[in-house]
Amino acid sequence: MPGSGARFEILDGFGKILLDSGTVTAGDPPKEFSIDVGGRRDLLLQVLPGPSTDGDGAFADWVDLRVVK
């Protein structure tokens, strides 16, 4: 939806934020990131609505997300 936004977060099993994308709005280019998840067995990937969603929700996509050893 044009103008809508979302924030992507990755947390470890203890609730520590490993990644916070900041607000990403529709039409923004994909954000590249790399984080060290060594030794962690549990990860939580969550998408939070951004300030411009007007309560309608936001659609988000984790494109090509992968864990590499």
HELIX and SHEET records of a PDB file:
SHEET    1   A 3 ILE A  17  THR A  25  0                                        
SHEET    2   A 3 GLY A   5  ASP A  12 -1                                        
SHEET    3   A 3 LEU A  43  PRO A  49 -1                                        
END                                                                             
